[in-house]
């Protein structure tokens, strides 16, 4: 875990909500000024690969992983009103995968309203 990766993870945790890569980059530039888009994206890819972050595909944003887990699934519940994201463990392997298909990463996104916004 390099200092840059550690910093990106800390920023994800501190955000407490989905955050876009360029917003992370802006925060990092305000701290030291040398961060570049490829380094932020590589750090995010690493954090996703080791299970410390998830990409919220529909928002094109990232969140820190709320649970410690290896390979497997995550289910993200996304509120369409306030934008909050709640993470739950998903099935470790999709039930309808083709024979011989090996899943590397799986994220299921559900959209609706959180309890607070209902």
Buried (B, 14 or more C-beta within 10 A) or exposed (E): EEEBBEBBBEBBBEBEEBBBBEBBBEBBEEEEEEBEEEBBBBBBEBBBEEBBBBBBEEBEBBBBBBEEEEEBBBBBBBBEEEBBBBBEEBEEBEEEEEEEEEEEEBBEBEEEBBEEEE
